[in-house]
């Protein structure tokens, strides 16, 4: 069995780490990602930024590793953010609707304070009732 084509770089600064992944994240390499992110928690790191700029492919195995690590990091009082995901991962995040759990601002940017940016006004949308569709064979109501 060939070795996973993934390289993991880690740069720590106190309780913060920048993990840069390079290569492909799939079924064979996702355990490496999971282990590297778990090691951050074991080392006392509570803010983990994952730069995916050099990643050429990431499937649902990689997404699962990131979601697991984000959950564990949150339980420990920290945060895990993905930056610059490849198109393959962006597509999975769009399909699953879980991008809000993982995506952060670009590296080097901080979120504005609440006083800096006014909240957008809610658009006035007309109320529209949608009639129920036909019941298809096998559908439960």
C-alpha positions, 0 to 999 in steps of 0.5 A: 500500500502506498504512503499517503501523499500528505505533508504536515507542517506545524508552527506554534506560538504560545497557545496557538498553532498554524498547521499547513497541510500540503498534498491530498487528504483522503481515506489513507491520509485523514488519520494523519490529519486527525493525529496532528490536530489531536497532538495540538490539544495534547500540547496545550494549543487552543487556537488552531489555524489550518492552512489548506492552500497547498492541498490539492484534494480533500474528500469527506474523510478529511472533512470528518477529521476536521469536524472531529478535531473542531468538536474536540477543540471546542470542548477544550475551550478552543477554536479550529479554523480552516483557511483556503480550502481546495475546491473539492472541500468547498464543494463538500462544505456547500453540500453538507452546510457545515462550512460555518463550523470550520471556516474562518477569516483569511490568515492574518485578519481579525474579526471586526469588533461589534461596534465597527460593522453595523448589522445588515438590515433584514430584507422585506420579503413577502410571505408566501405559502407553498402548497404541499407537494404530492406524496411519493411512494415510500414517503412518510408523512 
